[in-house]
């Protein structure tokens, strides 16, 4: 047994290893016999399946990364229940800012989310828009306290939905599905050597690769990329058309041909017209990604060899010259031991490549659909919480904007850190929150505050929609000072007033606790 591995295959499951089993398929000299009607029917049927697929499309769902309905809806709802102070951060006077405010210009979260926040703000700007947003979510008429509760619950959902939308755009760009978009054109190129080819308008100049063909043997024998039978239609003509010494109905029993194929270019269309009537059955509207692999595996099993060359039926002896006593077939010179003698044939190479690409596109489409479903579920969860907010009572968080003096304190703290760094004169001592700005000197005035590191750690300002807010005790109306001196990247600068803890029970008095969802 000889195994030839294709260098052109795009799939581990489809290398189109044209496995030639000499014990079962080795052709002996059968000169005493003649090819009969219907002898090439199986091969004809397999090739016709490819032609039928030119009228179908892959059953692969591509993600539409331009649709951001769910993430936008979540952002609108979150912003609608946010305190007015938060919306003011998005504006420069009466107009919405085009860029991130200077105070947050180095914050990666703000930079990544800014455009979606602005879009949501513009879509929920008027009171009418706000009312419509709340009504759509089932939260119309909720109180300020209920809005605060709802916003706390919505923040992580909105962030997760936006992150998943970003993942869709990054991991599943349109280029991943280009093979799906061009599948019909690729199949038509393999069948007709024209992306807009059709059965009724064959281009005789392109069906066969060779510029001029003297006879059927010249048309139907060759090797690799230079094989003259460069299209599916050309292959069918070699297997089915009646030559001067051939038979009628090699592919379809009891068929009478009025046209004798001499390989003259003007004969191609008339010969094909009689054959394609038996091939042009309607195909499915959609075909699975595995369909091409299935067809090519059928063709693989129909190949046979004489120990040197490979043949696509029916070969008895000598040549594929259309003679019923020799061969009505396609011959792949050196196809028994040379992989490219078969794989590099233009129509086979095109279909093998596509057959390898479609399963991967199908997997990507399914993965993208799962992400889209998760986003939709997050939106539904948000709307469920919105309805629940109407019946929420008891202690809840009230969110207010932090006073400007907090920003001033941060600036003062940064200035103190700057001075602490500048006191250091030795490179080895210039470490935490500082950086050495010289690559040649180990001593001197080179220890500077590492502003980039401080921003990354979140020591001077927080990140995300909850940035700049603190919790207020609903009983005393006094702000609660956070225990954490600094809020690191990803943490929320808020806490929740609770009076009950799962597993512990009712607290002796309400306590403001941090939460992963704040």
Phi, psi and omega in degrees: 000134180249129181246126180243122182264129184283130174279355186256351185292144178255012183217140178293332180277345180230088171262358183049052177290096181288086186282115182259107180271106183295327182294329184256331190241358181298124186270126176264170179292113181245041186297343181278355183246171178227151178289136184249170178301139178079003183298329183256021185297319182296317179293319178300316180297318180296317180291326178295329178300323179294317179298320179298325182289344177294344179259006181241173177231151178298139178277063183235126179270122179265145177286144175258094184288352179276346180272117181235034186302307184294309178302319179296320180297320179294317179295320179297315181294317179298317181289327180295326181266002178282156177293154182304329183299326181292319179296327179297330178296336182274353184247154171241088188080237180267345184260147176286140182293146176270337181230164180296138178303151182304326182297340182234017186295339179260005181274116184295327179294313178300316181296320182289325186261352189304311184297322180290325177295316181296318178300314179296321180295317180293327181278355178225039187279313183277162178296325178297319178293320178298314180298319180294322179297315180294320181294319179299324181276351182085020183245021181296138177086008181286153183278171177299320180296319179292325176298318179297317177298315183294318181298319178302319181285331184281329187309309181292329179293316180297319180293317180296318180297318180292321179296320178292323177296320177297321180296320177303312183293324184279313187275339184229062179290163180304331181297336179291344184241019181296326179296327178291316182297324186254014185301314180297317179297320179296316180295319178294324177295323178289324184279314187244352190062035176203128183295342179241025182292160178209163182294328186272353182221064180291143174264101185300337181285342187247345182299317179247139186291322183295144181293320178223141183237122184280325184201182183297322179299317177298326183283329193247007178234142179171190185219131170056220186293345180262005179298130182294333180278073191269359180229165177294318180299318178299319179297319180294321177300320179295326184273333192240327185294148181272116174276175182297333179246018183262202180230158173276139175077034177298331180257330181229116182299147176062027176262137178254128179257133173267347185251129173259127184271120180250003183074002171295138188305325181288347180275341188301311184295314182293323177293319180293325182303320181287329183278317188293343175298333180266359185244337190272045176284146180298135177266178179290152178296324178229146176232144181290160182299334183278353187297316181296320177299318179300315181295315182293329175293325176297315180295322178303315183290342182269352176286147174216172190220157172254012180102343178233309183252162176248152184224143167258101183000158345256122181242128175253312182195161171066278189216166169266076186250009180083359179277129183294346177265350180246286182193127170249091196195180170244129181254131176252098183302131182063020183289348180288323185237354182244113185300314185292345177300334178252310187298327185278356175303132188309311185289324178292317180299317180298313184288323178298318179297313179296320180296333176278331183280324187295318178300322178293319178296324178296317177297315180297320179297320179293319179295318179294321179296324179295321178294316179299322178294323178295319178298316179298323179293323177298319178297317180296321177298318179299318180291327176295318177295324180298319177294319180295331182299331181298329184256010181283133178223172175097202184284127179222161180282133170252128185255130176231159179285138177295148183289154179302334181296337178294319176297321178298320178298321179297319178297318178298319181294322178295321179295320177297318179296323179299315180294322179297323179290318185290341176292329184287131182243354181250134183301319184291343179267351182273090188235267191298123178063013177232163175214147180271122187263012179242140177261354182243333184259140177254355177222163177116195184270066183239001180269114184238158178294137180268084183298325180295319180293321180295320179295318180298321180284345180080022184287335180242072179113155182253172183244152172090179185298338181269003182298138175085012180241148177231163181272151179235132177294118184293342180275313185262346183063019178264138179293148179259126179282129180291143178288324180289131179289322181234150176253117183279166180306131177094341178277156180257136183272046180218165173220172185238134175279122181228156175231008179213138179234126178304133178085347181246315180111195183286135179280155180294330176207153180304142182225140179269114184239147177287157182214148180292344182261004182266000000 
